[in-house]
């Protein structure tokens, strides 16, 4: 019985070897080609990872240089540095440079800075959250400028429930209403902030001050009555 089992095992092994040999004979070229492709793909992937890491490190250093130039007040040099990063750096640093450039531009020219943020907000390649951030910054730059109504409309859109920047948008809308003497409108925006369970604590503390201003209402200044004319001095002789 044992001899039969051993015979069967040897026959099976010979059969498998014959099968492997036949497969190799028929498909050896394909197998070798696939092996070469796998090796090339792995090598290419590792090279790409290395290249991306090197480019990211270089972009990080260039971004720090551009930031330092901006802090030192070398605006023209900083602008050129940010533009260079935007043109040839990895996408993450290129996008970061665009935001940083818009920030620096807004310090010198709010209208031009708002236009740069508009370009970011309208770029469909940018994520929705970052596009909303660009809209917020553009609106904040314009709300006291020549296009306040458009800025307020943008802020109202950003103030929608579950919007990532709703807290800042609602606070600004309330302050604008307060500045314009619209105490009811300001109170409604501040109430929305208070009712939001996710409102940051530091904003809640500011809202207490705003609410007190709303409760006080407009300040009425009563003009003082004109003073009676002074009596003429006595005539001495």
Backbone as CSV, one residue per row, in Angstrom:
resi,resn,N_x,N_y,N_z,CA_x,CA_y,CA_z,C_x,C_y,C_z
1,UNK,0.833,-1.210,0.000,0.000,0.000,0.000,0.866,1.258,0.000
2,UNK,1.894,1.222,0.826,2.809,2.354,0.907,3.514,2.562,-0.423
3,UNK,3.885,1.410,-1.090,4.560,1.527,-2.375,3.633,2.150,-3.420
4,UNK,2.346,1.799,-3.360,1.378,2.380,-4.293,1.254,3.888,-4.096
5,UNK,1.188,4.307,-2.832,1.083,5.730,-2.527,2.303,6.493,-3.024
6,UNK,3.487,5.898,-2.814,4.715,6.549,-3.263,4.737,6.661,-4.780
7,UNK,4.264,5.618,-5.444,4.213,5.625,-6.903,3.269,6.727,-7.403
8,UNK,2.116,6.818,-6.781,1.140,7.836,-7.177,1.714,9.244,-6.969
9,UNK,2.426,9.445,-5.847,3.012,10.765,-5.549,4.037,11.138,-6.616
10,UNK,4.888,10.157,-6.996,5.908,10.433,-8.001,5.270,10.738,-9.356
11,UNK,4.215,9.996,-9.676,3.519,10.264,-10.935,2.946,11.681,-10.940
12,UNK,2.330,12.079,-9.821,1.765,13.422,-9.723,2.835,14.497,-9.857
13,UNK,3.984,14.275,-9.234,5.067,15.251,-9.323,5.588,15.351,-10.746
14,UNK,5.749,14.180,-11.415,6.197,14.206,-12.806,5.196,14.954,-13.683
15,UNK,3.913,14.751,-13.389,2.861,15.417,-14.176,2.927,16.941,-13.988
16,UNK,3.130,17.359,-12.722,3.209,18.793,-12.443,4.433,19.406,-13.116
17,UNK,5.580,18.689,-13.070,6.778,19.201,-13.724,6.557,19.340,-15.224
18,UNK,5.889,18.349,-15.796,5.595,18.421,-17.233,4.706,19.625,-17.546
19,UNK,3.735,19.862,-16.651,2.845,21.008,-16.861,3.615,22.323,-16.798
20,UNK,4.463,22.461,-15.769,5.256,23.677,-15.619,6.166,23.876,-16.823
21,UNK,6.793,22.768,-17.268,7.683,22.860,-18.428,6.917,23.302,-19.667
22,UNK,5.720,22.757,-19.831,4.912,23.119,-20.988,4.493,24.589,-20.938
23,UNK,4.089,25.026,-19.722,3.701,26.437,-19.558,4.878,27.350,-19.854
24,UNK,6.046,26.971,-19.340,7.239,27.792,-19.575,7.584,27.833,-21.066
25,UNK,7.475,26.680,-21.723,7.796,26.636,-23.146,6.871,27.541,-23.953
26,UNK,5.599,27.544,-23.583,4.626,28.292,-24.360,4.606,29.778,-23.989
27,UNK,4.819,30.091,-22.699,4.615,31.470,-22.240,5.856,32.099,-21.620
28,UNK,7.020,31.542,-21.839,8.232,32.085,-21.203,8.468,33.539,-21.598
29,UNK,8.214,33.874,-22.861,8.414,35.253,-23.303,7.507,36.228,-22.576
30,UNK,6.250,35.829,-22.428,5.289,36.690,-21.719,5.676,36.838,-20.256
31,UNK,6.075,35.720,-19.636,6.444,35.755,-18.218,7.642,36.665,-17.991
32,UNK,8.649,36.542,-18.862,9.833,37.398,-18.724,9.460,38.864,-18.914
33,UNK,8.601,39.138,-19.916,8.183,40.521,-20.173,7.433,41.101,-18.970
34,UNK,6.540,40.293,-18.384,5.797,40.759,-17.203,6.736,41.019,-16.038
35,UNK,7.731,40.137,-15.862,8.684,40.332,-14.770,9.450,41.636,-14.947
36,UNK,9.850,41.899,-16.199,10.573,43.147,-16.475,9.686,44.357,-16.201
37,UNK,8.407,44.268,-16.603,7.480,45.377,-16.363,7.282,45.634,-14.882
38,UNK,7.172,44.543,-14.088,6.987,44.696,-12.643,8.199,45.381,-12.028
39,UNK,9.401,44.913,-12.412,10.621,45.512,-11.877,10.712,46.984,-12.272
40,UNK,10.392,47.267,-13.541,10.442,48.653,-14.016,9.428,49.525,-13.293
41,UNK,8.229,48.975,-13.075,7.185,49.744,-12.389,7.582,50.063,-10.958
42,UNK,8.126,49.059,-10.258,8.553,49.281,-8.867,9.676,50.307,-8.828
43,UNK,10.620,50.159,-9.757,11.717,51.124,-9.802,11.237,52.523,-10.121
44,UNK,10.316,52.608,-11.092,9.770,53.912,-11.447,9.005,54.550,-10.308
45,UNK,8.226,53.755,-9.573,7.461,54.265,-8.431,8.380,54.800,-7.342
46,UNK,9.438,54.047,-7.063,10.372,54.494,-6.029,11.112,55.765,-6.465
47,UNK,11.456,55.826,-7.746,12.112,57.034,-8.248,11.170,58.222,-8.141
48,UNK,9.882,58.021,-8.507,8.905,59.110,-8.432,8.751,59.588,-6.985
49,UNK,8.679,58.630,-6.040,8.571,59.013,-4.628,9.783,59.826,-4.189
50,UNK,10.959,59.372,-4.602,12.183,60.099,-4.245,12.168,61.499,-4.854
51,UNK,11.779,61.597,-6.115,11.735,62.890,-6.790,10.738,63.828,-6.119
52,UNK,9.569,63.299,-5.742,8.565,64.127,-5.070,9.071,64.622,-3.728
53,UNK,9.756,63.753,-3.003,10.292,64.151,-1.700,11.344,65.243,-1.850
54,UNK,12.220,65.086,-2.832,13.257,66.093,-3.070,12.634,67.425,-3.479
55,UNK,11.626,67.364,-4.370,10.965,68.594,-4.820,10.214,69.271,-3.675
56,UNK,9.587,68.475,-2.820,8.849,69.046,-1.682,9.806,69.730,-0.712
57,UNK,10.955,69.111,-0.455,11.931,69.712,0.447,12.470,71.013,-0.125
58,UNK,12.735,71.003,-1.433,13.223,72.224,-2.077,12.163,73.322,-2.042
59,UNK,10.898,72.952,-2.302,9.810,73.931,-2.282,9.620,74.502,-0.878
60,UNK,9.774,73.656,0.139,9.643,74.126,1.521,10.692,75.186,1.834
61,UNK,11.920,74.946,1.403,12.986,75.918,1.639,12.723,77.218,0.891
62,UNK,12.272,77.096,-0.351,11.964,78.294,-1.139,10.806,79.074,-0.531
63,UNK,9.822,78.354,0.009,8.677,79.021,0.630,9.111,79.783,1.878
64,UNK,10.005,79.213,2.646,10.504,79.900,3.837,11.269,81.152,3.454
65,UNK,12.047,81.069,2.371,12.777,82.246,1.901,11.801,83.346,1.491
66,UNK,10.752,82.977,0.753,9.753,83.964,0.325,9.054,84.588,1.532
67,UNK,8.729,83.780,2.529,8.106,84.308,3.745,9.030,85.288,4.458
68,UNK,10.309,84.947,4.510,11.257,85.831,5.183,11.371,87.167,4.452
69,UNK,11.386,87.107,3.135,11.429,88.348,2.356,10.203,89.214,2.632
70,UNK,9.030,88.562,2.735,7.798,89.304,3.021,7.866,89.943,4.404
71,UNK,8.351,89.187,5.391,8.451,89.734,6.755,9.422,90.903,6.819
72,UNK,10.448,90.862,5.989,11.445,91.933,5.982,11.000,93.131,5.157
73,UNK,9.809,93.068,4.591,9.294,94.184,3.820,9.817,94.278,2.404
74,UNK,10.463,93.222,1.920,10.982,93.215,0.550,9.894,92.660,-0.370
75,UNK,8.906,93.483,-0.610,7.688,93.030,-1.289,7.956,92.540,-2.706
76,UNK,8.726,93.292,-3.472,8.965,92.916,-4.864,9.677,91.561,-4.955
77,UNK,10.686,91.373,-4.104,11.414,90.111,-4.117,10.528,88.962,-3.645
78,UNK,9.708,89.236,-2.634,8.806,88.201,-2.121,7.796,87.793,-3.190
79,UNK,7.260,88.780,-3.917,6.292,88.472,-4.978,6.909,87.557,-6.038
80,UNK,8.127,87.865,-6.438,8.803,87.040,-7.443,9.028,85.623,-6.920
81,UNK,9.395,85.531,-5.638,9.645,84.214,-5.055,8.365,83.386,-5.004
82,UNK,7.254,84.016,-4.608,5.975,83.291,-4.557,5.528,82.888,-5.970
83,UNK,5.718,83.767,-6.943,5.333,83.449,-8.319,6.127,82.262,-8.854
84,UNK,7.418,82.208,-8.509,8.252,81.092,-8.958,7.767,79.780,-8.347
85,UNK,7.377,79.825,-7.081,6.865,78.612,-6.426,5.553,78.178,-7.070
86,UNK,4.693,79.147,-7.384,3.412,78.829,-8.021,3.609,78.141,-9.367
87,UNK,4.664,78.507,-10.088,4.842,78.016,-11.451,5.445,76.627,-11.537
88,UNK,6.326,76.253,-10.576,7.027,74.978,-10.766,7.146,74.105,-9.520
89,UNK,6.542,74.520,-8.415,6.619,73.705,-7.203,5.505,72.657,-7.201
90,UNK,5.611,71.625,-6.354,4.515,70.657,-6.219,3.206,71.367,-5.902
91,UNK,2.095,70.741,-6.251,0.786,71.401,-6.187,0.457,71.978,-4.817
92,UNK,0.814,71.260,-3.748,0.493,71.752,-2.403,1.190,73.060,-2.096
93,UNK,2.479,73.134,-2.369,3.229,74.368,-2.113,2.838,75.467,-3.088
94,UNK,2.504,75.099,-4.326,2.063,76.100,-5.291,0.777,76.775,-4.813
95,UNK,-0.148,75.984,-4.283,-1.401,76.532,-3.776,-1.157,77.382,-2.532
96,UNK,-0.287,76.908,-1.652,0.043,77.672,-0.448,0.661,79.012,-0.828
97,UNK,1.513,79.018,-1.852,2.136,80.257,-2.303,1.096,81.229,-2.854
98,UNK,0.070,80.717,-3.531,-0.979,81.588,-4.055,-1.736,82.283,-2.923
99,UNK,-2.061,81.552,-1.876,-2.740,82.163,-0.725,-1.842,83.183,-0.042
100,UNK,-0.580,82.824,0.132,0.353,83.730,0.816,0.574,84.985,-0.010
101,UNK,0.662,84.825,-1.322,0.828,85.974,-2.200,-0.371,86.904,-2.123
102,UNK,-1.573,86.334,-2.098,-2.785,87.155,-1.989,-2.806,87.924,-0.679
103,UNK,-2.354,87.289,0.389,-2.299,87.953,1.698,-1.365,89.153,1.662
104,UNK,-0.180,88.963,1.072,0.785,90.056,0.997,0.286,91.175,0.088
105,UNK,-0.346,90.810,-1.023,-0.883,91.819,-1.931,-1.963,92.647,-1.242
106,UNK,-2.809,91.987,-0.456,-3.909,92.683,0.223,-3.408,93.721,1.213
107,UNK,-2.222,93.499,1.778,-1.671,94.475,2.726,-1.356,95.792,2.029
108,UNK,-0.950,95.707,0.762,-0.597,96.909,0.003,-1.779,97.466,-0.771
109,UNK,-2.607,96.558,-1.282,-3.720,96.966,-2.143,-4.883,96.000,-1.910
110,UNK,-5.806,96.339,-1.012,-6.909,95.423,-0.692,-7.705,94.986,-1.922
111,UNK,-7.906,95.884,-2.875,-8.684,95.529,-4.068,-7.949,94.470,-4.892
112,UNK,-6.651,94.639,-5.067,-5.868,93.652,-5.826,-5.790,92.330,-5.066
113,UNK,-5.676,92.417,-3.734,-5.656,91.190,-2.937,-6.964,90.424,-3.051
114,UNK,-8.075,91.166,-3.028,-9.386,90.524,-3.172,-9.512,89.839,-4.528
115,UNK,-8.944,90.463,-5.563,-8.992,89.857,-6.895,-8.212,88.547,-6.932
116,UNK,-7.081,88.489,-6.224,-6.310,87.246,-6.175,-7.093,86.155,-5.442
117,UNK,-7.777,86.540,-4.380,-8.612,85.558,-3.669,-9.777,85.104,-4.545
118,UNK,-10.316,86.021,-5.354,-11.393,85.639,-6.275,-10.914,84.572,-7.259
119,UNK,-9.679,84.740,-7.741,-9.131,83.754,-8.681,-9.032,82.377,-8.026
120,UNK,-8.662,82.359,-6.753,-8.606,81.089,-6.027,-10.006,80.518,-5.822
121,UNK,-10.945,81.394,-5.489,-12.321,80.927,-5.242,-12.966,80.362,-6.499
122,UNK,-12.536,80.833,-7.673,-13.128,80.382,-8.929,-12.348,79.249,-9.589
123,UNK,-11.289,78.801,-8.948,-10.457,77.737,-9.505,-11.052,76.379,-9.120
124,UNK,-11.605,75.680,-10.076,-12.265,74.405,-9.787,-11.283,73.302,-9.401
125,UNK,-9.999,73.530,-9.615,-9.004,72.537,-9.215,-8.704,72.592,-7.717
126,UNK,-9.136,73.670,-7.076,-8.923,73.857,-5.636,-10.083,73.216,-4.892
127,UNK,-9.800,72.629,-3.734,-10.843,71.965,-2.955,-11.915,72.960,-2.514
128,UNK,-13.108,72.448,-2.253,-14.243,73.307,-1.880,-13.955,74.111,-0.621
129,UNK,-13.348,73.469,0.374,-13.055,74.170,1.621,-12.121,75.351,1.418
130,UNK,-11.078,75.171,0.624,-10.132,76.253,0.374,-10.751,77.337,-0.506
131,UNK,-11.634,76.941,-1.401,-12.328,77.949,-2.214,-13.225,78.810,-1.324
132,UNK,-13.882,78.190,-0.346,-14.704,78.955,0.607,-13.830,79.893,1.439
133,UNK,-12.643,79.433,1.814,-11.721,80.292,2.559,-11.337,81.499,1.719
134,UNK,-11.076,81.292,0.442,-10.737,82.403,-0.450,-11.917,83.377,-0.566
135,UNK,-13.139,82.846,-0.654,-14.325,83.713,-0.713,-14.443,84.546,0.558
136,UNK,-14.198,83.922,1.691,-14.295,84.635,2.968,-13.295,85.790,3.007
137,UNK,-12.060,85.517,2.648,-11.032,86.562,2.720,-11.308,87.679,1.719
138,UNK,-11.810,87.323,0.558,-12.164,88.340,-0.425,-13.290,89.229,0.108
139,UNK,-14.294,88.620,0.715,-15.426,89.383,1.250,-14.984,90.290,2.389
140,UNK,-14.106,89.811,3.258,-13.636,90.626,4.375,-12.860,91.844,3.885
141,UNK,-12.164,91.687,2.766,-11.427,92.816,2.197,-12.360,93.832,1.548
142,UNK,-13.517,93.380,1.070,-14.419,94.257,0.322,-15.540,94.853,1.158
143,UNK,-15.781,94.322,2.340,-16.979,94.709,3.078,-16.968,96.188,3.463
144,UNK,-15.802,96.767,3.639,-15.721,98.200,3.952,-15.242,99.012,2.757
145,UNK,-15.222,98.391,1.585,-14.729,99.073,0.391,-15.846,99.551,-0.502
146,UNK,-15.611,99.430,-1.802,-16.561,99.954,-2.783,-17.640,98.950,-3.165
147,UNK,-17.510,97.693,-2.711,-18.495,96.674,-3.069,-19.039,95.978,-1.813
148,UNK,-19.579,96.735,-0.878,-20.026,96.103,0.363,-21.197,95.150,0.186
149,UNK,-22.119,95.473,-0.725,-23.301,94.615,-0.895,-22.916,93.230,-1.414
150,UNK,-22.003,93.187,-2.382,-21.544,91.897,-2.909,-20.817,91.110,-1.830
151,UNK,-20.029,91.822,-1.017,-19.306,91.158,0.067,-20.275,90.582,1.095
152,UNK,-21.313,91.337,1.426,-22.300,90.858,2.395,-23.051,89.648,1.857
153,UNK,-23.350,89.651,0.553,-24.026,88.493,-0.047,-23.146,87.250,0.063
154,UNK,-21.851,87.419,-0.162,-20.923,86.289,-0.030,-20.887,85.788,1.406
155,UNK,-20.824,86.721,2.361,-20.782,86.336,3.773,-22.065,85.606,4.177
156,UNK,-23.195,86.044,3.667,-24.453,85.370,3.989,-24.464,83.933,3.476
157,UNK,-23.888,83.731,2.303,-23.782,82.366,1.791,-22.880,81.507,2.654
158,UNK,-21.793,82.089,3.145,-20.853,81.342,3.993,-21.404,81.123,5.399
159,UNK,-22.410,81.908,5.787,-22.982,81.791,7.126,-24.007,80.668,7.242
160,UNK,-24.227,79.928,6.168,-25.218,78.854,6.179,-24.863,77.791,7.212
161,UNK,-25.860,77.097,7.768,-25.590,76.034,8.753,-24.627,74.995,8.188
162,UNK,-23.712,74.547,9.057,-22.701,73.538,8.718,-21.597,74.058,7.812
163,UNK,-21.632,75.327,7.437,-20.528,75.896,6.666,-19.282,75.973,7.530
164,UNK,-18.110,75.640,7.000,-16.900,75.617,7.831,-16.490,76.986,8.351
165,UNK,-16.917,78.054,7.672,-16.522,79.400,8.089,-17.728,80.219,8.544
166,UNK,-18.776,79.522,8.972,-20.009,80.221,9.343,-19.818,81.120,10.561
167,UNK,-18.957,80.727,11.491,-18.787,81.529,12.708,-18.208,82.908,12.377
168,UNK,-17.148,82.922,11.583,-16.536,84.197,11.191,-17.500,85.019,10.350
169,UNK,-18.196,84.371,9.418,-19.133,85.092,8.553,-20.259,85.718,9.377
170,UNK,-20.822,84.962,10.317,-21.917,85.497,11.131,-21.440,86.641,12.016
171,UNK,-20.243,86.507,12.569,-19.722,87.585,13.411,-19.557,88.863,12.591
172,UNK,-18.991,88.751,11.405,-18.791,89.937,10.578,-20.126,90.542,10.142
173,UNK,-21.093,89.702,9.787,-22.409,90.215,9.409,-23.062,90.955,10.580
174,UNK,-22.917,90.414,11.770,-23.471,91.084,12.942,-22.795,92.414,13.210
175,UNK,-21.469,92.462,13.049,-20.741,93.707,13.294,-21.079,94.765,12.260
176,UNK,-21.245,94.336,11.000,-21.624,95.295,9.958,-23.012,95.863,10.257
177,UNK,-23.935,94.991,10.647,-25.280,95.466,10.998,-25.217,96.418,12.183
178,UNK,-24.388,96.094,13.164,-24.242,96.955,14.343,-23.678,98.317,13.945
179,UNK,-22.699,98.289,13.064,-22.088,99.533,12.607,-23.082,100.401,11.860
180,UNK,-24.012,99.757,11.142,-25.003,100.503,10.373,-26.207,100.908,11.208
181,UNK,-26.212,100.549,12.471,-27.326,100.902,13.340,-28.501,99.948,13.249
182,UNK,-28.308,98.813,12.592,-29.365,97.804,12.475,-29.244,96.849,13.669
183,UNK,-29.770,97.260,14.808,-29.603,96.483,16.038,-30.389,95.169,15.994
184,UNK,-31.540,95.187,15.359,-32.313,93.947,15.241,-31.562,92.922,14.385
185,UNK,-31.042,93.375,13.244,-30.285,92.476,12.375,-29.045,91.943,13.066
186,UNK,-28.347,92.823,13.775,-27.147,92.390,14.499,-27.510,91.346,15.548
187,UNK,-28.605,91.579,16.254,-29.026,90.626,17.286,-29.339,89.257,16.721
188,UNK,-29.937,89.226,15.529,-30.264,87.928,14.915,-28.999,87.140,14.579
189,UNK,-28.001,87.829,14.046,-26.750,87.125,13.729,-26.054,86.641,14.994
190,UNK,-26.041,87.470,16.010,-25.390,87.067,17.257,-26.147,85.923,17.936
191,UNK,-27.468,85.923,17.803,-28.261,84.816,18.352,-27.915,83.501,17.651
192,UNK,-27.708,83.561,16.344,-27.322,82.342,15.617,-25.991,81.797,16.123
193,UNK,-25.085,82.706,16.425,-23.784,82.273,16.947,-23.960,81.610,18.306
194,UNK,-24.760,82.222,19.155,-24.991,81.660,20.493,-25.683,80.305,20.431
195,UNK,-26.587,80.131,19.468,-27.360,78.887,19.381,-26.569,77.737,18.774
196,UNK,-25.439,78.040,18.158,-24.629,77.006,17.494,-23.774,76.284,18.542
197,UNK,-23.980,74.997,18.683,-23.252,74.231,19.694,-21.756,74.171,19.415
198,UNK,-21.342,74.412,18.174,-19.933,74.316,17.812,-19.223,75.666,17.788
199,UNK,-19.877,76.693,18.281,-19.235,78.009,18.328,-18.030,77.972,19.272
200,UNK,-16.864,78.436,18.838,-15.677,78.444,19.707,-15.899,79.297,20.945
201,UNK,-15.256,78.947,22.044,-15.464,79.623,23.317,-15.038,81.085,23.257
202,UNK,-13.918,81.366,22.571,-13.469,82.763,22.521,-14.463,83.644,21.767
203,UNK,-15.152,83.080,20.768,-16.181,83.838,20.065,-17.387,84.058,20.967
204,UNK,-17.749,83.069,21.770,-18.874,83.243,22.702,-18.591,84.397,23.672
205,UNK,-17.342,84.523,24.084,-16.996,85.615,24.993,-17.145,86.965,24.299
206,UNK,-16.776,87.044,23.038,-16.951,88.304,22.312,-18.428,88.613,22.107
207,UNK,-19.212,87.562,21.865,-20.642,87.761,21.637,-21.304,88.397,22.862
208,UNK,-20.822,88.091,24.057,-21.384,88.711,25.260,-21.248,90.235,25.197
209,UNK,-20.117,90.687,24.695,-19.900,92.129,24.556,-20.814,92.693,23.467
210,UNK,-20.892,91.988,22.334,-21.757,92.464,21.245,-23.216,92.508,21.685
211,UNK,-23.633,91.484,22.425,-25.029,91.425,22.874,-25.353,92.593,23.796
212,UNK,-24.393,92.981,24.611,-24.604,94.124,25.505,-24.777,95.406,24.693
213,UNK,-24.013,95.532,23.619,-24.155,96.711,22.760,-25.526,96.729,22.090
214,UNK,-25.977,95.546,21.640,-27.295,95.457,21.013,-28.388,95.806,22.012
215,UNK,-28.259,95.273,23.231,-29.273,95.536,24.261,-29.333,97.014,24.616
216,UNK,-28.189,97.698,24.544,-28.167,99.123,24.877,-28.856,99.975,23.839
217,UNK,-28.941,99.456,22.613,-29.600,100.207,21.556,-28.799,101.418,21.145
218,UNK,-29.343,102.163,20.211,-28.626,103.358,19.738,-28.492,104.394,20.844
219,UNK,-27.405,105.079,20.813,-27.149,106.127,21.816,-27.690,107.446,21.279
220,UNK,-28.575,108.050,22.040,-29.156,109.332,21.639,-28.437,110.455,22.364
221,UNK,-27.909,111.347,21.590,-27.205,112.493,22.170,-28.131,113.700,22.124
222,UNK,-28.479,114.224,23.287,-29.368,115.384,23.374,-28.533,116.655,23.368
223,UNK,-28.870,117.529,22.467,-28.117,118.781,22.385,-28.403,119.623,23.618
224,UNK,-27.379,120.214,24.175,-27.538,121.069,25.366,-28.232,122.371,24.981
225,UNK,-29.094,122.870,25.905,-29.786,124.138,25.641,-28.776,125.271,25.625
226,UNK,-28.991,126.256,24.754,-28.028,127.374,24.705,-28.033,128.133,26.015
227,UNK,-26.887,128.530,26.425,-26.751,129.263,27.697,-27.347,130.664,27.545
228,UNK,-27.919,131.138,28.646,-28.493,132.496,28.635,-27.361,133.504,28.495
229,UNK,-27.634,134.584,27.789,-26.569,135.603,27.637,-26.174,136.167,29.000
230,UNK,-24.910,136.404,29.123,-24.390,136.921,30.401,-24.889,138.357,30.588
231,UNK,-25.120,138.690,31.861,-25.556,140.063,32.173,-24.440,141.032,31.885
232,UNK,-24.780,142.221,31.399,-23.717,143.221,31.111,-23.057,143.632,32.406
233,UNK,-21.806,143.953,32.343,-21.102,144.371,33.564,-21.681,145.690,34.082
234,UNK,-21.624,145.904,35.382,-22.163,147.150,35.934,-21.362,148.343,35.440
235,UNK,-22.084,149.459,35.271,-21.419,150.694,34.807,-20.880,151.432,36.025
236,UNK,-19.650,151.685,36.014,-19.036,152.422,37.148,-18.726,153.852,36.699
237,UNK,-18.912,154.766,37.628,-18.621,156.170,37.321,-17.507,156.659,38.225
